[in-house]
Amino acid sequence: MKDFFKDQFFKALEKNTIFSRADVQGNLIFVSDKLCQISGYSKKELIGKKHSIFKHPDVEECYIEELLKKLSYKKPYQVIFKILIN
């Protein structure tokens, strides 16, 4: 029963929240349904692409480099920044 609720929670989160996961090289390994809906890209188009596909011109490159550095620590990391949409 616990797994059922966990699965339902994740499905609701994926459907209603804009989020993604990337590997330490910055390649997208997961994108939520909501991110696809907002961006105009399909999951197939995004998986394997660099996370920088969403980089807005106002976001400095050093900020992205810091994000990738934190990802290399292999610990959860949350970031909120401006992105481009299709």
Secondary structure by P-SEA (a helix, b strand, c coil): caaaaaaaaaaaaaacccccccccccccccccaaaaaaacccccccccccccccccccccaaaaaaaaaaaaaccbbbbbbbbbcc
